Amino acid sequence: MQSWYNVLSPTYKQRNEDFRKIFKKLPDTERLIVDYSCALQKDILLQGRLYLSENWICFYSNIFRWETTITILLKDVTSLTKEKTAKLIPNAIQICTEQDKHFFTSFGARDRSYMMIFRLWQNALMDKVSLSCCY
């Protein structure tokens, strides 16, 4: 009897292997939760994947061997907002830290993606608060 896990497992396994190969500097204990196809808006749109783990938001794009890699510690995020592309299309999320603003667009399901990022961000902040209260 084949379970639903066996059907989903190869996709997750491959994505997790990609995550590990691309973001080698992350701790070995970091676990991939989910990933989304999206684009980073710079001078041009850089199509890639947004990887969410327990403590990190990571983006990777490889267009004609031009690689772009971004890692953002969830605890460093200062704001997370739903945005629109061309002032009309609700398919973008902006993630800000003290140093940077990252505008991700072309999400297939922006609201669902936003909620997952928001929940992980809140969990990271709750952990930050609970750890800091103990010292």
mmCIF file of the C-alpha atoms, coordinates in Angstrom:
data_MODEL
# 
_entry.id   MODEL 
# 
loop_
_atom_site.group_PDB 
_atom_site.id 
_atom_site.type_symbol 
_atom_site.label_atom_id 
_atom_site.label_alt_id 
_atom_site.label_comp_id 
_atom_site.label_asym_id 
_atom_site.label_entity_id 
_atom_site.label_seq_id 
_atom_site.pdbx_PDB_ins_code 
_atom_site.Cartn_x 
_atom_site.Cartn_y 
_atom_site.Cartn_z 
_atom_site.occupancy 
_atom_site.B_iso_or_equiv 
_atom_site.pdbx_formal_charge 
_atom_site.auth_seq_id 
_atom_site.auth_comp_id 
_atom_site.auth_asym_id 
_atom_site.auth_atom_id 
_atom_site.pdbx_PDB_model_num 
ATOM 1   C CA . MET A 1 1   ? 0.000  0.000  0.000   1.00 0.00 ? 1   MET A CA 1 
ATOM 2   C CA . GLN A 1 2   ? 1.428  3.385  -1.028  1.00 0.00 ? 2   GLN A CA 1 
ATOM 3   C CA . SER A 1 3   ? 1.012  6.263  1.410   1.00 0.00 ? 3   SER A CA 1 
ATOM 4   C CA . TRP A 1 4   ? 0.591  9.929  0.490   1.00 0.00 ? 4   TRP A CA 1 
ATOM 5   C CA . TYR A 1 5   ? 4.040  10.588 2.000   1.00 0.00 ? 5   TYR A CA 1 
ATOM 6   C CA . ASN A 1 6   ? 5.744  8.374  -0.578  1.00 0.00 ? 6   ASN A CA 1 
ATOM 7   C CA . VAL A 1 7   ? 4.138  10.396 -3.353  1.00 0.00 ? 7   VAL A CA 1 
ATOM 8   C CA . LEU A 1 8   ? 5.368  13.729 -1.904  1.00 0.00 ? 8   LEU A CA 1 
ATOM 9   C CA . SER A 1 9   ? 8.706  12.529 -0.556  1.00 0.00 ? 9   SER A CA 1 
ATOM 10  C CA . PRO A 1 10  ? 10.827 12.608 -3.742  1.00 0.00 ? 10  PRO A CA 1 
ATOM 11  C CA . THR A 1 11  ? 9.929  16.239 -4.421  1.00 0.00 ? 11  THR A CA 1 
ATOM 12  C CA . TYR A 1 12  ? 10.679 17.311 -0.849  1.00 0.00 ? 12  TYR A CA 1 
ATOM 13  C CA . LYS A 1 13  ? 13.832 15.196 -0.751  1.00 0.00 ? 13  LYS A CA 1 
ATOM 14  C CA . GLN A 1 14  ? 15.163 16.783 -3.949  1.00 0.00 ? 14  GLN A CA 1 
ATOM 15  C CA . ARG A 1 15  ? 14.291 20.298 -2.773  1.00 0.00 ? 15  ARG A CA 1 
ATOM 16  C CA . ASN A 1 16  ? 15.983 19.644 0.570   1.00 0.00 ? 16  ASN A CA 1 
ATOM 17  C CA . GLU A 1 17  ? 19.137 18.399 -1.220  1.00 0.00 ? 17  GLU A CA 1 
ATOM 18  C CA . ASP A 1 18  ? 19.117 21.519 -3.426  1.00 0.00 ? 18  ASP A CA 1 
ATOM 19  C CA . PHE A 1 19  ? 18.678 23.689 -0.319  1.00 0.00 ? 19  PHE A CA 1 
ATOM 20  C CA . ARG A 1 20  ? 21.682 22.016 1.358   1.00 0.00 ? 20  ARG A CA 1 
ATOM 21  C CA . LYS A 1 21  ? 23.908 22.325 -1.738  1.00 0.00 ? 21  LYS A CA 1 
ATOM 22  C CA . ILE A 1 22  ? 23.068 25.984 -2.376  1.00 0.00 ? 22  ILE A CA 1 
ATOM 23  C CA . PHE A 1 23  ? 23.153 27.298 1.203   1.00 0.00 ? 23  PHE A CA 1 
ATOM 24  C CA . LYS A 1 24  ? 26.188 25.473 2.587   1.00 0.00 ? 24  LYS A CA 1 
ATOM 25  C CA . LYS A 1 25  ? 26.897 28.076 5.279   1.00 0.00 ? 25  LYS A CA 1 
ATOM 26  C CA . LEU A 1 26  ? 23.628 27.435 7.123   1.00 0.00 ? 26  LEU A CA 1 
ATOM 27  C CA . PRO A 1 27  ? 23.797 25.188 10.200  1.00 0.00 ? 27  PRO A CA 1 
ATOM 28  C CA . ASP A 1 28  ? 23.427 21.452 9.513   1.00 0.00 ? 28  ASP A CA 1 
ATOM 29  C CA . THR A 1 29  ? 20.480 21.416 11.917  1.00 0.00 ? 29  THR A CA 1 
ATOM 30  C CA . GLU A 1 30  ? 18.483 23.806 9.716   1.00 0.00 ? 30  GLU A CA 1 
ATOM 31  C CA . ARG A 1 31  ? 15.436 22.052 8.278   1.00 0.00 ? 31  ARG A CA 1 
ATOM 32  C CA . LEU A 1 32  ? 13.723 23.086 5.045   1.00 0.00 ? 32  LEU A CA 1 
ATOM 33  C CA . ILE A 1 33  ? 10.034 23.710 5.651   1.00 0.00 ? 33  ILE A CA 1 
ATOM 34  C CA . VAL A 1 34  ? 8.766  24.802 2.226   1.00 0.00 ? 34  VAL A CA 1 
ATOM 35  C CA . ASP A 1 35  ? 9.921  26.509 -0.959  1.00 0.00 ? 35  ASP A CA 1 
ATOM 36  C CA . TYR A 1 36  ? 8.179  28.701 -3.517  1.00 0.00 ? 36  TYR A CA 1 
ATOM 37  C CA . SER A 1 37  ? 8.837  29.732 -7.069  1.00 0.00 ? 37  SER A CA 1 
ATOM 38  C CA . CYS A 1 38  ? 9.077  33.531 -7.244  1.00 0.00 ? 38  CYS A CA 1 
ATOM 39  C CA . ALA A 1 39  ? 11.216 36.354 -8.598  1.00 0.00 ? 39  ALA A CA 1 
ATOM 40  C CA . LEU A 1 40  ? 13.425 38.955 -6.958  1.00 0.00 ? 40  LEU A CA 1 
ATOM 41  C CA . GLN A 1 41  ? 12.883 42.411 -8.392  1.00 0.00 ? 41  GLN A CA 1 
ATOM 42  C CA . LYS A 1 42  ? 16.176 44.185 -9.077  1.00 0.00 ? 42  LYS A CA 1 
ATOM 43  C CA . ASP A 1 43  ? 17.122 45.981 -12.294 1.00 0.00 ? 43  ASP A CA 1 
ATOM 44  C CA . ILE A 1 44  ? 15.536 42.949 -13.939 1.00 0.00 ? 44  ILE A CA 1 
ATOM 45  C CA . LEU A 1 45  ? 13.332 40.194 -12.532 1.00 0.00 ? 45  LEU A CA 1 
ATOM 46  C CA . LEU A 1 46  ? 15.460 37.319 -11.274 1.00 0.00 ? 46  LEU A CA 1 
ATOM 47  C CA . GLN A 1 47  ? 13.319 34.185 -11.413 1.00 0.00 ? 47  GLN A CA 1 
ATOM 48  C CA . GLY A 1 48  ? 14.223 31.681 -8.704  1.00 0.00 ? 48  GLY A CA 1 
ATOM 49  C CA . ARG A 1 49  ? 13.090 29.919 -5.548  1.00 0.00 ? 49  ARG A CA 1 
ATOM 50  C CA . LEU A 1 50  ? 12.419 31.189 -2.053  1.00 0.00 ? 50  LEU A CA 1 
ATOM 51  C CA . TYR A 1 51  ? 13.359 28.583 0.564   1.00 0.00 ? 51  TYR A CA 1 
ATOM 52  C CA . LEU A 1 52  ? 11.939 28.803 4.085   1.00 0.00 ? 52  LEU A CA 1 
ATOM 53  C CA . SER A 1 53  ? 13.515 26.963 6.975   1.00 0.00 ? 53  SER A CA 1 
ATOM 54  C CA . GLU A 1 54  ? 12.965 27.223 10.711  1.00 0.00 ? 54  GLU A CA 1 
ATOM 55  C CA . ASN A 1 55  ? 15.267 30.234 11.060  1.00 0.00 ? 55  ASN A CA 1 
ATOM 56  C CA . TRP A 1 56  ? 16.086 31.477 7.553   1.00 0.00 ? 56  TRP A CA 1 
ATOM 57  C CA . ILE A 1 57  ? 14.530 32.922 4.419   1.00 0.00 ? 57  ILE A CA 1 
ATOM 58  C CA . CYS A 1 58  ? 16.768 32.066 1.468   1.00 0.00 ? 58  CYS A CA 1 
ATOM 59  C CA . PHE A 1 59  ? 16.511 32.954 -2.204  1.00 0.00 ? 59  PHE A CA 1 
ATOM 60  C CA . TYR A 1 60  ? 18.391 31.458 -5.117  1.00 0.00 ? 60  TYR A CA 1 
ATOM 61  C CA . SER A 1 61  ? 18.340 32.353 -8.797  1.00 0.00 ? 61  SER A CA 1 
ATOM 62  C CA . ASN A 1 62  ? 20.526 31.098 -11.636 1.00 0.00 ? 62  ASN A CA 1 
ATOM 63  C CA . ILE A 1 63  ? 19.894 32.857 -14.942 1.00 0.00 ? 63  ILE A CA 1 
ATOM 64  C CA . PHE A 1 64  ? 22.402 31.994 -17.665 1.00 0.00 ? 64  PHE A CA 1 
ATOM 65  C CA . ARG A 1 65  ? 24.926 31.087 -14.935 1.00 0.00 ? 65  ARG A CA 1 
ATOM 66  C CA . TRP A 1 66  ? 24.438 34.438 -13.198 1.00 0.00 ? 66  TRP A CA 1 
ATOM 67  C CA . GLU A 1 67  ? 23.767 33.291 -9.647  1.00 0.00 ? 67  GLU A CA 1 
ATOM 68  C CA . THR A 1 68  ? 22.015 35.353 -7.005  1.00 0.00 ? 68  THR A CA 1 
ATOM 69  C CA . THR A 1 69  ? 21.881 34.066 -3.444  1.00 0.00 ? 69  THR A CA 1 
ATOM 70  C CA . ILE A 1 70  ? 20.246 35.814 -0.494  1.00 0.00 ? 70  ILE A CA 1 
ATOM 71  C CA . THR A 1 71  ? 20.028 34.578 3.098   1.00 0.00 ? 71  THR A CA 1 
ATOM 72  C CA . ILE A 1 72  ? 17.980 36.441 5.690   1.00 0.00 ? 72  ILE A CA 1 
ATOM 73  C CA . LEU A 1 73  ? 17.873 35.394 9.321   1.00 0.00 ? 73  LEU A CA 1 
ATOM 74  C CA . LEU A 1 74  ? 14.207 35.490 10.351  1.00 0.00 ? 74  LEU A CA 1 
ATOM 75  C CA . LYS A 1 75  ? 15.118 37.243 13.606  1.00 0.00 ? 75  LYS A CA 1 
ATOM 76  C CA . ASP A 1 76  ? 16.614 40.105 11.544  1.00 0.00 ? 76  ASP A CA 1 
ATOM 77  C CA . VAL A 1 77  ? 13.374 40.801 9.647   1.00 0.00 ? 77  VAL A CA 1 
ATOM 78  C CA . THR A 1 78  ? 11.934 44.178 10.695  1.00 0.00 ? 78  THR A CA 1 
ATOM 79  C CA . SER A 1 79  ? 8.862  44.198 8.445   1.00 0.00 ? 79  SER A CA 1 
ATOM 80  C CA . LEU A 1 80  ? 6.954  41.908 6.140   1.00 0.00 ? 80  LEU A CA 1 
ATOM 81  C CA . THR A 1 81  ? 4.309  43.360 3.829   1.00 0.00 ? 81  THR A CA 1 
ATOM 82  C CA . LYS A 1 82  ? 2.033  42.193 1.042   1.00 0.00 ? 82  LYS A CA 1 
ATOM 83  C CA . GLU A 1 83  ? 2.688  44.270 -2.067  1.00 0.00 ? 83  GLU A CA 1 
ATOM 84  C CA . LYS A 1 84  ? 1.431  44.713 -5.619  1.00 0.00 ? 84  LYS A CA 1 
ATOM 85  C CA . THR A 1 85  ? 3.325  44.585 -8.890  1.00 0.00 ? 85  THR A CA 1 
ATOM 86  C CA . ALA A 1 86  ? 2.664  47.536 -11.228 1.00 0.00 ? 86  ALA A CA 1 
ATOM 87  C CA . LYS A 1 87  ? 0.346  48.994 -8.524  1.00 0.00 ? 87  LYS A CA 1 
ATOM 88  C CA . LEU A 1 88  ? -2.285 46.488 -9.585  1.00 0.00 ? 88  LEU A CA 1 
ATOM 89  C CA . ILE A 1 89  ? -1.329 42.816 -9.332  1.00 0.00 ? 89  ILE A CA 1 
ATOM 90  C CA . PRO A 1 90  ? -1.362 41.415 -5.762  1.00 0.00 ? 90  PRO A CA 1 
ATOM 91  C CA . ASN A 1 91  ? 1.494  38.932 -6.171  1.00 0.00 ? 91  ASN A CA 1 
ATOM 92  C CA . ALA A 1 92  ? 4.438  40.386 -4.219  1.00 0.00 ? 92  ALA A CA 1 
ATOM 93  C CA . ILE A 1 93  ? 5.935  40.353 -0.718  1.00 0.00 ? 93  ILE A CA 1 
ATOM 94  C CA . GLN A 1 94  ? 8.474  42.820 0.614   1.00 0.00 ? 94  GLN A CA 1 
ATOM 95  C CA . ILE A 1 95  ? 10.857 41.654 3.330   1.00 0.00 ? 95  ILE A CA 1 
ATOM 96  C CA . CYS A 1 96  ? 12.865 44.326 5.158   1.00 0.00 ? 96  CYS A CA 1 
ATOM 97  C CA . THR A 1 97  ? 15.783 44.146 7.554   1.00 0.00 ? 97  THR A CA 1 
ATOM 98  C CA . GLU A 1 98  ? 17.728 47.034 9.089   1.00 0.00 ? 98  GLU A CA 1 
ATOM 99  C CA . GLN A 1 99  ? 20.142 46.876 6.134   1.00 0.00 ? 99  GLN A CA 1 
ATOM 100 C CA . ASP A 1 100 ? 18.082 45.774 3.121   1.00 0.00 ? 100 ASP A CA 1 
ATOM 101 C CA . LYS A 1 101 ? 14.714 45.674 1.379   1.00 0.00 ? 101 LYS A CA 1 
ATOM 102 C CA . HIS A 1 102 ? 13.916 42.649 -0.762  1.00 0.00 ? 102 HIS A CA 1 
ATOM 103 C CA . PHE A 1 103 ? 10.950 42.739 -3.137  1.00 0.00 ? 103 PHE A CA 1 
ATOM 104 C CA . PHE A 1 104 ? 9.811  39.256 -4.163  1.00 0.00 ? 104 PHE A CA 1 
ATOM 105 C CA . THR A 1 105 ? 7.143  38.916 -6.810  1.00 0.00 ? 105 THR A CA 1 
ATOM 106 C CA . SER A 1 106 ? 5.452  36.413 -9.134  1.00 0.00 ? 106 SER A CA 1 
ATOM 107 C CA . PHE A 1 107 ? 4.120  34.210 -6.326  1.00 0.00 ? 107 PHE A CA 1 
ATOM 108 C CA . GLY A 1 108 ? 1.502  31.724 -7.487  1.00 0.00 ? 108 GLY A CA 1 
ATOM 109 C CA . ALA A 1 109 ? -0.352 31.991 -4.173  1.00 0.00 ? 109 ALA A CA 1 
ATOM 110 C CA . ARG A 1 110 ? 0.922  35.170 -2.535  1.00 0.00 ? 110 ARG A CA 1 
ATOM 111 C CA . ASP A 1 111 ? -1.392 35.145 0.495   1.00 0.00 ? 111 ASP A CA 1 
ATOM 112 C CA . ARG A 1 112 ? -0.585 31.547 1.397   1.00 0.00 ? 112 ARG A CA 1 
ATOM 113 C CA . SER A 1 113 ? 3.144  32.206 0.978   1.00 0.00 ? 113 SER A CA 1 
ATOM 114 C CA . TYR A 1 114 ? 2.875  35.363 3.085   1.00 0.00 ? 114 TYR A CA 1 
ATOM 115 C CA . MET A 1 115 ? 1.115  33.521 5.910   1.00 0.00 ? 115 MET A CA 1 
ATOM 116 C CA . MET A 1 116 ? 3.828  30.836 6.035   1.00 0.00 ? 116 MET A CA 1 
ATOM 117 C CA . ILE A 1 117 ? 6.615  33.431 6.115   1.00 0.00 ? 117 ILE A CA 1 
ATOM 118 C CA . PHE A 1 118 ? 4.711  35.453 8.725   1.00 0.00 ? 118 PHE A CA 1 
ATOM 119 C CA . ARG A 1 119 ? 4.205  32.414 10.992  1.00 0.00 ? 119 ARG A CA 1 
ATOM 120 C CA . LEU A 1 120 ? 7.855  31.391 10.769  1.00 0.00 ? 120 LEU A CA 1 
ATOM 121 C CA . TRP A 1 121 ? 8.909  34.993 11.454  1.00 0.00 ? 121 TRP A CA 1 
ATOM 122 C CA . GLN A 1 122 ? 6.650  35.189 14.513  1.00 0.00 ? 122 GLN A CA 1 
ATOM 123 C CA . ASN A 1 123 ? 7.970  31.850 15.807  1.00 0.00 ? 123 ASN A CA 1 
ATOM 124 C CA . ALA A 1 124 ? 11.540 33.114 15.416  1.00 0.00 ? 124 ALA A CA 1 
ATOM 125 C CA . LEU A 1 125 ? 10.692 36.340 17.254  1.00 0.00 ? 125 LEU A CA 1 
ATOM 126 C CA . MET A 1 126 ? 8.950  34.455 20.060  1.00 0.00 ? 126 MET A CA 1 
ATOM 127 C CA . ASP A 1 127 ? 12.048 32.309 20.482  1.00 0.00 ? 127 ASP A CA 1 
ATOM 128 C CA . LYS A 1 128 ? 14.207 35.455 20.492  1.00 0.00 ? 128 LYS A CA 1 
ATOM 129 C CA . VAL A 1 129 ? 12.046 37.002 23.229  1.00 0.00 ? 129 VAL A CA 1 
ATOM 130 C CA . SER A 1 130 ? 11.952 33.835 25.335  1.00 0.00 ? 130 SER A CA 1 
ATOM 131 C CA . LEU A 1 131 ? 15.733 33.388 25.075  1.00 0.00 ? 131 LEU A CA 1 
ATOM 132 C CA . SER A 1 132 ? 16.507 37.005 25.873  1.00 0.00 ? 132 SER A CA 1 
ATOM 133 C CA . CYS A 1 133 ? 14.284 37.004 28.959  1.00 0.00 ? 133 CYS A CA 1 
ATOM 134 C CA . CYS A 1 134 ? 16.346 34.216 30.462  1.00 0.00 ? 134 CYS A CA 1 
ATOM 135 C CA . TYR A 1 135 ? 19.693 36.042 30.456  1.00 0.00 ? 135 TYR A CA 1 
# 
